[in-house]
Amino acid sequence: MSSKTRAVLTAGFLAVALGLGATVQASAGAPRSVGGKPTDDITRIADFYGAYTDARSDEGGGSLAKALRGHYLTPALQKQLAAWENREHADGVLRAQNVPLAWKVTDNGTVGNRTEAVVTLTWGSGTTSLVVDIARDSHRIYRIAEKGAGAR
């Protein structure tokens, strides 16, 4: 057997032994699915944060971000956020001056006419958690805070 053939066979054996073939297949992965429904409050919060983050990330997305606030947030919350933003010089929905790299919404329970969710925003330096309350009858977000309503 020539040294060239031996080298090719050795490389092939090592690739299989180390699982490199499986790694290539695994990195392609199965197609991902994301679902939801407009009557589900957690879906609505996730829809809002996903669209809002996209709008804020896109150049010229300010008018879309404003329209999303008008659609998903109560007028009272919009007014509260404007006051917070004037005081803190940051985006009140994200509680930051920049845009997160990722977001996740987790159901935190339903009490009476409200559903509470924890929105985890991922930044380059870590994560921030916000508590978001949505009214079950109107499906509009009426509170965004650092702590849950019971922890005030």
Stockholm file with secondary structure:
# STOCKHOLM 1.0

chainA/1-152         MSSKTRAVLTAGFLAVALGLGATVQASAGAPRSVGGKPTDDITRIADFYGAYTDARSDEGGGSLAKALRGHYLTPALQKQLAAWENREHADGVLRAQNVPLAWKVTDNGTVGNRTEAVVTLTWGSGTTSLVVDIARDSHRIYRIAEKGAGAR
#=GR chainA/1-152 SS CCHHHHHHHHHHHHHHHHTHHHHHHHHHCCCCCCCCCTTCHHHHHHHHHHHHHHHHHSTTTHHHHHHHHHHHBCHHHHHHHHHHHHHHSSBTTTTBSSCCSEEEEEEEEEETTEEEEEEEEEETTEEEEEEEEEETTTCCEEEEESSCGGGC
#=GC SS_cons         CCHHHHHHHHHHHHHHHHTHHHHHHHHHCCCCCCCCCTTCHHHHHHHHHHHHHHHHHSTTTHHHHHHHHHHHBCHHHHHHHHHHHHHHSSBTTTTBSSCCSEEEEEEEEEETTEEEEEEEEEETTEEEEEEEEEETTTCCEEEEESSCGGGC
//
